[in-house]
Amino acid sequence: MNSIVTGSTSEAWLDLLACCGHFAVAVAVARAAGPRALRWTLVALCLDMFGWNFAAFARQTTASTTWHLLDLVLSPLTTSLGLQAVVAFAGRLRALWRWVLLTHVASVALSLLAVLAFWSPDCARWIDSPAWAVAFLGILLAVTLGNLTVLVRHLRAHRDGQERTRGWLMLGAVAVGTALGSSELLKGFVAGLPGLGSLGSLAITTLSAIAVLHYRVFSHTGSQRAVASLAVLAALAIVLGAAVVDRLSVKLSVALVATSLGLPLAWALRELSQNLAAGVRRARNLAQMGRMLEQLAHDLRTPVASLNAAVQYVQAERERGLCATTLGTYLGLMEGQLGRIADTIDLYVRIARMVPSKVEVDVNTLVTSLARRNPERVEVCLAAELPRVRADPDLLSAALDNLVENALDALSPTPADTADGLARQSSVCRVGRRRGSSTPVVLRTDTRDSATGPVVEISVQDRGSGMDPRQIELAFDELFSTKPGGLGLGLSFARHVLEAHGGTVSLSSSVGRGTTAIARLPAQKA
């Protein structure tokens, strides 16, 4: 340890402290249960910052050019990973994926130039020149502006106190981290400016960890004792690597640190791998269930057809006077039930294949019939003179029924008068009364103009617990559910049905204020 004490500076010790923090947070987030895109992005971000902070420490301790180049290989990746973390936090990863991809391309390009510097003297000179710093700084400032824009819009869109606290913490992480991190690039232009990149990365990790761990972006983060134990293990492993970094080659030093950190990281990932394996088994079981249902429909067709033929034969015999007259009533009932069975099989086949059998549908009539299944908790507001649509009434009814069931599941017992503030449009409201102990679900129809022509909207509004932006982004994915024991197929099925009809379905929600699902179908031309 003498070499560390004599050869290090306060900046080097700050790098070492940052390494401990980055690794501890990476392991804690890896053990958490929550949005996968955000979790894995934060883990990658923390490990990337750990890597270049340790390389910066080793460079100051050994004055080795190799460690310096490794620092320059890893540090540009922090920019694009930070952007992806912010966008995933705001639930905009799908909407802004092109921007995220472009940033990754720019960051990886800078990293590859640093990789080439291991063999090319020209690249080595360029990455140590002001031009490389200016290019890096330009990407950093552009990404920071984008991060701030995303987070400010996120704060404006959400009024939930806890979500706003998370948003402000992420905003602080971006602002403070960028301000301190840019000092590493500016110190070549400003004399006497200290490099505070490690302090900036530590600020990013600390504030982000508070936002996602303490304020429960993830549903399960482990006990505080476990996180503290991970921090101690990380510190011991990093200090062990630092103690021998100037006595061994770069390859051996990296191998020692990686080996020392592998055990706690593997411990953290074990639970995650078990959860992933359970999810794979669940998906496989659901796929098998789908194949079994399709096979069941196939197997039932033949006996149903045979029974139908037999009933027709007996009916014909009765008409010839060979059977008792009273038997005809029962035979008619049997024939009707067999027809219903055949219709049900056809419905499930259309659901499996998602091939709608379109007819002219009065949406107001369809919505009214749905509300009558639960009149005490569902209210309908029907738009006057609503245009008709061409749709499969069975499929469309099943899709809307899923939206209504989700809305009813989201309701919490509240006084009936909490629903009195529901907005009313120029429509006729009927079916359902505001009684009981739960806020009702409101089914509303309306018509809108779009770029492709008029569309009919069916909205399902509840005043339940609502969803945060990360849940909204995943809501239409198969197997994703916020309900205990939920299969996560209802919203996905509704999306497939609407898309098969040339329509769309979307969600708007706020934590504590409820959710509105809006289905849109192209209106039939007059």
C-alpha positions in Angstrom: 0.0 0.0 0.0 3.0 2.3 0.3 3.0 2.9 -3.4 -0.6 4.0 -3.3 -0.1 6.4 -0.4 3.0 8.0 -1.9 1.9 8.0 -5.5 -1.7 9.1 -5.3 -3.4 12.4 -5.0 -6.7 13.5 -3.5 -8.1 13.2 -7.1 -6.9 9.5 -7.2 -8.5 8.7 -3.9 -11.7 10.3 -5.2 -11.6 8.0 -8.2 -11.2 5.0 -5.8 -14.2 6.2 -3.7 -16.3 6.6 -6.9 -15.4 3.0 -7.9 -16.8 1.7 -4.7 -20.0 3.7 -5.1 -20.5 2.7 -8.7 -20.1 -1.0 -8.1 -22.3 -1.1 -5.0 -25.1 0.6 -6.9 -24.7 -1.6 -9.9 -25.1 -4.7 -7.8 -28.1 -3.2 -5.8 -29.9 -2.3 -9.1 -29.1 -5.7 -10.6 -30.8 -7.4 -7.7 -33.9 -5.2 -8.0 -37.2 -6.1 -9.7 -38.6 -3.5 -12.0 -38.5 -2.2 -15.6 -35.8 -4.2 -17.4 -34.8 -1.5 -19.8 -34.0 1.0 -17.0 -32.5 -1.6 -14.7 -30.0 -2.9 -17.3 -29.1 0.6 -18.5 -28.3 1.7 -15.0 -26.2 -1.4 -14.3 -24.3 -0.8 -17.6 -23.9 2.9 -16.7 -22.5 2.2 -13.2 -20.1 -0.5 -14.5 -18.9 1.8 -17.3 -18.2 4.6 -14.8 -16.6 2.1 -12.5 -14.3 1.1 -15.3 -13.0 4.5 -16.3 -12.7 5.7 -12.7 -10.5 2.8 -11.9 -8.5 3.3 -15.0 -8.1 7.0 -14.0 -6.9 5.9 -10.6 -4.5 3.4 -12.0 -3.2 6.0 -14.5 -2.3 8.4 -11.8 -0.8 5.6 -9.7 1.4 4.1 -12.4 1.6 6.8 -15.1 0.9 4.0 -17.6 -0.3 5.1 -21.0 -2.4 1.9 -21.3 -4.6 2.9 -18.4 -5.0 6.3 -19.9 -6.2 4.8 -23.2 -8.6 2.5 -21.3 -10.0 5.6 -19.6 -10.6 7.2 -23.0 -12.2 4.0 -24.4 -14.8 3.8 -21.6 -15.6 7.5 -20.7 -17.5 8.4 -24.0 -19.9 5.5 -23.4 -21.2 7.2 -20.2 -22.8 9.9 -22.4 -25.0 7.6 -24.4 -25.8 5.3 -21.5 -26.8 8.3 -19.4 -29.2 9.4 -22.1 -30.7 6.0 -22.4 -31.2 5.9 -18.6 -33.0 9.2 -18.6 -35.2 8.3 -21.5 -36.0 4.9 -20.0 -36.8 6.6 -16.7 -39.2 9.0 -18.4 -40.9 6.1 -20.2 -40.0 7.5 -23.7 -37.5 4.8 -24.9 -39.7 3.6 -27.7 -40.6 7.1 -28.8 -37.0 8.4 -28.8 -35.1 5.2 -29.8 -33.7 6.9 -33.0 -32.2 9.7 -30.9 -30.8 7.2 -28.4 -29.3 5.1 -31.2 -27.7 8.1 -32.9 -26.0 9.0 -29.6 -24.8 5.5 -29.1 -23.2 5.6 -32.6 -21.4 8.9 -31.9 -20.2 7.7 -28.5 -19.0 4.3 -29.8 -17.2 6.1 -32.6 -15.1 8.1 -30.1 -14.5 4.9 -28.1 -13.3 3.0 -31.2 -10.8 5.8 -32.0 -9.4 5.3 -28.5 -9.2 1.6 -29.1 -7.2 2.2 -32.4 -4.8 4.4 -30.4 -3.4 1.2 -28.8 -1.8 0.4 -32.2 -1.9 3.7 -34.2 0.3 6.6 -33.1 -1.7 9.0 -35.2 -4.9 8.1 -33.3 -3.1 8.3 -30.0 -2.0 11.9 -30.9 -5.5 12.8 -32.0 -7.3 11.6 -28.9 -4.9 13.6 -26.8 -5.5 16.7 -28.9 -8.0 19.6 -28.3 -10.0 18.3 -31.3 -11.0 15.1 -29.5 -12.0 17.0 -26.4 -14.1 19.4 -28.5 -15.9 16.5 -30.2 -16.5 14.8 -26.9 -17.7 18.1 -25.3 -20.1 18.8 -28.2 -21.7 15.3 -27.9 -21.9 15.8 -24.1 -23.6 19.2 -24.3 -26.1 18.1 -27.0 -27.0 15.0 -24.9 -27.3 17.1 -21.7 -29.7 19.5 -23.4 -31.8 16.5 -24.6 -31.7 15.0 -21.1 -32.9 18.3 -19.5 -35.7 18.7 -22.1 -37.0 15.1 -21.5 -36.9 15.5 -17.7 -38.5 19.0 -17.7 -41.4 17.7 -19.9 -41.7 14.7 -17.6 -42.0 17.0 -14.6 -44.6 19.1 -16.3 -46.7 16.0 -17.3 -46.8 14.4 -13.8 -48.3 15.8 -10.6 -47.7 12.8 -8.4 -45.4 14.0 -5.6 -43.2 10.9 -5.5 -42.7 10.8 -9.3 -41.8 14.5 -9.2 -39.3 13.9 -6.5 -37.7 11.2 -8.7 -37.7 13.5 -11.6 -36.0 16.3 -9.7 -33.3 13.9 -8.5 -32.6 12.7 -12.0 -32.6 16.3 -13.2 -30.0 17.1 -10.5 -27.9 14.1 -11.4 -27.8 15.3 -15.1 -27.0 18.9 -14.2 -24.4 18.3 -11.5 -22.8 15.3 -13.2 -22.4 17.2 -16.5 -21.1 20.3 -14.8 -18.4 18.4 -12.9 -17.7 15.9 -15.6 -17.1 18.5 -18.3 -14.2 19.8 -16.2 -12.1 16.9 -17.4 -12.5 18.1 -21.0 -12.2 21.8 -20.2 -9.1 21.6 -18.1 -7.0 21.5 -21.3 -8.4 24.9 -22.2 -8.6 26.5 -18.8 -5.4 26.7 -16.8 -5.7 25.6 -13.2 -9.1 24.0 -13.6 -9.2 20.7 -11.6 -10.6 17.6 -13.2 -13.7 16.6 -11.3 -15.0 13.8 -13.5 -14.9 11.2 -10.7 -16.9 13.6 -8.4 -19.4 14.2 -11.2 -19.8 10.4 -11.8 -20.3 9.9 -8.1 -23.0 12.6 -8.0 -24.8 10.9 -10.9 -24.7 7.5 -9.3 -25.7 8.8 -5.8 -28.7 10.9 -7.0 -29.9 8.3 -9.5 -29.6 5.6 -6.8 -31.7 7.7 -4.4 -34.3 8.2 -7.2 -34.7 4.6 -8.3 -33.9 2.7 -5.1 -35.1 4.9 -2.2 -38.2 6.2 -4.0 -39.1 2.8 -5.3 -39.0 2.9 -9.1 -38.1 -0.8 -8.6 -40.6 -2.9 -6.6 -37.9 -4.9 -4.8 -34.4 -3.6 -4.0 -33.3 -5.8 -1.2 -32.6 -4.8 2.4 -30.4 -1.9 3.4 -28.1 -4.4 5.2 -27.5 -6.3 2.0 -26.7 -3.1 0.1 -24.3 -2.0 2.8 -22.6 -5.5 2.7 -22.2 -5.1 -1.0 -20.6 -1.7 -0.6 -18.1 -3.2 1.9 -17.3 -6.1 -0.4 -16.9 -3.7 -3.3 -14.6 -1.5 -1.3 -12.4 -4.4 -0.2 -12.1 -5.8 -3.7 -11.3 -2.4 -5.2 -8.7 -1.5 -2.6 -7.1 -5.0 -3.1 -6.9 -4.3 -6.8 -5.5 -0.8 -6.1 -2.8 -2.2 -3.8 -1.2 -4.2 -6.5 -2.0 -2.2 -9.6 1.5 -0.7 -9.9 3.2 -4.1 -9.2 1.4 -6.1 -11.9 0.9 -5.7 -15.6 -2.3 -4.1 -16.8 -3.8 -7.4 -17.9 -3.1 -9.0 -14.5 -4.5 -6.0 -12.6 -7.7 -6.0 -14.6 -8.0 -9.8 -14.1 -7.5 -9.5 -10.3 -10.1 -6.8 -9.9 -12.6 -8.6 -12.2 -12.1 -11.8 -10.2 -12.5 -10.0 -6.8 -15.7 -8.3 -8.0 -17.1 -11.4 -9.7 -18.4 -13.1 -6.6 -20.7 -10.3 -5.3 -21.9 -9.5 -8.8 -22.7 -13.2 -9.4 -24.6 -13.3 -6.1 -26.6 -10.3 -7.3 -27.4 -11.7 -10.7 -28.4 -15.1 -9.4 -31.9 -13.9 -8.2 -32.3 -12.0 -11.5 -31.5 -15.1 -13.6 -34.0 -17.1 -11.6 -36.7 -14.5 -12.3 -35.8 -14.5 -16.0 -36.0 -18.3 -16.1 -39.4 -18.2 -14.4 -40.6 -15.7 -17.0 -39.3 -17.9 -19.9 -41.2 -20.9 -18.4 -44.3 -18.8 -18.1 -44.1 -17.7 -21.7 -43.5 -21.3 -22.9 -46.6 -22.4 -20.9 -48.7 -19.7 -22.4 -47.6 -20.6 -25.9 -48.4 -24.3 -25.2 -51.8 -23.2 -23.9 -52.5 -21.3 -27.1 -51.6 -24.3 -29.2 -53.8 -26.6 -27.1 -56.7 -24.2 -27.5 -56.2 -24.2 -31.3 -56.0 -28.0 -31.3 -59.1 -28.1 -29.1 -61.1 -26.1 -31.6 -59.9 -28.3 -34.4 -60.9 -31.5 -32.5 -64.3 -30.2 -31.6 -65.3 -29.3 -35.1 -65.9 -32.9 -36.2 -68.0 -34.1 -33.3 -70.0 -30.8 -33.4 -70.7 -31.4 -37.1 -71.7 -35.0 -36.5 -74.0 -34.0 -33.7 -75.6 -31.3 -35.8 -76.2 -33.9 -38.6 -77.7 -36.3 -36.1 -80.1 -33.7 -34.7 -81.2 -32.8 -38.2 -81.8 -36.4 -38.9 -83.9 -36.9 -35.8 -85.8 -33.7 -36.6 -86.6 -35.0 -40.1 -87.8 -38.3 -38.5 -90.1 -36.3 -36.2 -91.5 -34.5 -39.1 -92.4 -37.8 -40.7 -94.2 -38.7 -37.5 -91.8 -41.3 -36.3 -91.0 -39.4 -33.0 -93.1 -38.0 -30.2 -94.2 -34.4 -30.8 -92.7 -33.2 -27.5 -89.3 -34.4 -28.5 -89.1 -31.7 -31.2 -88.8 -28.9 -28.6 -85.8 -30.5 -27.0 -84.2 -31.2 -30.4 -84.6 -27.6 -31.3 -82.9 -26.5 -28.1 -80.0 -29.0 -28.8 -79.7 -27.6 -32.3 -79.5 -24.1 -31.0 -76.9 -24.9 -28.4 -74.8 -26.7 -31.1 -75.0 -23.5 -33.2 -73.7 -21.5 -30.2 -70.8 -23.9 -29.7 -69.9 -23.6 -33.4 -70.1 -19.8 -33.2 -67.8 -19.9 -30.1 -65.3 -22.0 -31.9 -65.3 -19.6 -34.8 -64.8 -16.7 -32.5 -61.7 -18.3 -30.8 -60.3 -19.2 -34.2 -60.6 -15.6 -35.3 -59.0 -14.5 -32.0 -56.1 -16.9 -32.5 -55.6 -15.9 -36.1 -56.7 -12.2 -35.6 -58.7 -12.3 -38.9 -61.8 -10.1 -38.3 -65.0 -10.8 -40.1 -66.1 -7.2 -40.6 -69.7 -6.0 -40.8 -71.3 -2.6 -40.2 -71.3 -1.9 -36.4 -73.1 0.8 -34.3 -70.4 1.6 -31.7 -72.9 3.2 -29.4 -75.0 0.1 -29.3 -71.9 -2.1 -28.7 -70.7 0.1 -25.9 -74.1 0.3 -24.2 -74.3 -3.5 -24.2 -70.9 -3.7 -22.5 -71.9 -1.3 -19.8 -75.1 -3.2 -19.0 -72.9 -6.1 -17.7 -71.9 -4.0 -14.7 -74.4 -1.1 -14.5 -73.5 -0.1 -11.0 -69.9 0.7 -11.7 -69.9 1.7 -15.4 -71.3 4.9 -16.9 -71.7 5.6 -20.6 -71.5 9.0 -22.3 -72.5 8.5 -26.0 -71.8 11.0 -28.7 -74.8 12.0 -30.8 -74.8 11.0 -34.5 -71.8 8.8 -34.2 -70.7 7.4 -37.6 -70.7 3.6 -38.0 -67.5 1.5 -38.4 -66.8 -1.7 -40.2 -65.6 -4.2 -37.6 -65.9 -7.7 -36.2 -68.4 -7.1 -33.4 -67.2 -10.2 -31.4 -63.6 -9.3 -31.6 -64.2 -5.6 -30.9 -66.5 -6.4 -28.0 -63.8 -8.7 -26.5 -61.1 -6.0 -26.9 -63.3 -3.3 -25.2 -64.3 -5.7 -22.5 -60.6 -6.2 -21.6 -60.2 -2.4 -21.4 -63.3 -2.2 -19.1 -62.1 -5.1 -16.9 -58.7 -3.5 -16.5 -60.4 -0.2 -15.5 -62.6 -2.0 -13.0 -59.6 -3.8 -11.5 -57.8 -0.5 -11.0 -60.6 1.0 -8.9 -60.1 1.4 -5.2 -62.9 1.8 -2.6 -63.6 5.5 -2.5 -66.7 7.6 -1.6 -69.1 7.9 -4.5 -68.9 11.6 -4.6 -65.3 11.5 -5.8 -66.6 10.9 -9.3 -68.7 14.1 -9.5 -65.8 16.0 -11.1 -65.6 13.7 -14.2 -65.5 15.9 -17.3 -68.7 15.9 -19.5 -68.6 16.6 -23.2 -71.5 17.4 -25.5 -72.9 13.8 -25.3 -75.7 11.8 -23.8 -74.8 10.1 -20.5 -76.8 7.1 -19.5 -76.5 3.5 -18.3 -75.0 3.2 -14.9 -75.5 5.1 -11.7 -73.0 6.6 -9.3 -73.7 4.3 -6.4 -71.7 2.0 -4.2 -68.3 2.4 -2.7 -66.2 2.7 -5.9 -65.6 5.4 -8.4 -67.3 4.4 -11.7 -65.7 3.6 -14.9 -66.8 6.0 -17.7 -67.2 4.7 -21.2 -67.3 7.6 -23.7 -67.7 7.6 -27.5 -66.7 10.5 -29.7 -65.6 11.3 -33.3 -62.4 13.0 -34.3 -60.7 14.2 -37.5 -57.3 12.7 -38.4 -54.9 12.8 -41.2 -56.5 9.8 -42.8 -60.1 10.8 -42.2 -62.6 10.8 -39.4 -62.1 8.2 -36.6 -64.4 7.0 -33.9 -63.0 7.1 -30.4 -64.0 4.8 -27.5 -62.4 5.9 -24.2 -62.5 4.0 -21.0 -61.7 6.2 -18.0 -61.1 5.2 -14.4 -60.1 7.0 -11.3 -57.9 4.2 -9.9 -54.3 4.2 -8.8 -52.9 5.1 -12.2 -49.6 4.1 -13.8 -46.2 5.7 -13.9 -44.6 6.4 -17.4 -42.4 3.3 -17.2 -45.5 1.1 -16.7 -47.3 2.9 -19.5 -44.5 2.2 -22.0 -44.7 -1.6 -21.2 -48.5 -1.9 -20.7 -49.2 -3.3 -24.2 -46.4 -5.9 -24.0 -47.3 -9.5 -23.7 -46.8 -11.0 -20.2 -46.5 -7.5 -18.6 -49.0 -6.9 -15.8 -49.2 -4.7 -12.7 -51.8 -7.0 -11.1 -50.6 -9.8 -8.8 -51.1 -13.0 -10.7 -52.1 -11.2 -13.9 -51.2 -12.8 -17.2 -50.5 -9.5 -19.0 -52.5 -10.5 -22.1 -55.6 -8.2 -21.9 -54.1 -4.9 -23.2 -51.9 -6.8 -25.7 -55.0 -8.6 -27.1 -56.8 -5.2 -27.3 -53.9 -3.7 -29.3 -53.8 -6.6 -31.7 -57.6 -6.4 -32.3 -57.6 -2.6 -32.9 -54.6 -2.9 -35.3 -56.3 -5.7 -37.2 -59.2 -3.2 -37.8 -56.8 -0.5 -38.9 -57.1 1.4 -35.6 -55.0 2.1 -32.6 -55.2 2.1 -28.8 -53.3 4.3 -26.4 -53.1 5.0 -22.7 -52.8 8.2 -20.7 -52.3 8.0 -17.0 -51.0 9.7 -13.9 -50.2 8.1 -10.6 -53.1 8.6 -8.1 -55.3 10.2 -10.8 -56.4 7.2 -12.8 -56.0 6.0 -16.4 -57.8 6.5 -19.7 -57.6 4.0 -22.5 -58.6 5.4 -25.9 -59.4 3.0 -28.8 -59.6 4.6 -32.3 -61.3 3.1 -35.3 -61.6 4.5 -38.9 -65.2 5.7 -39.4 -67.2 4.3 -42.3 -67.4 6.7 -45.2 -70.9 8.0 -45.9 
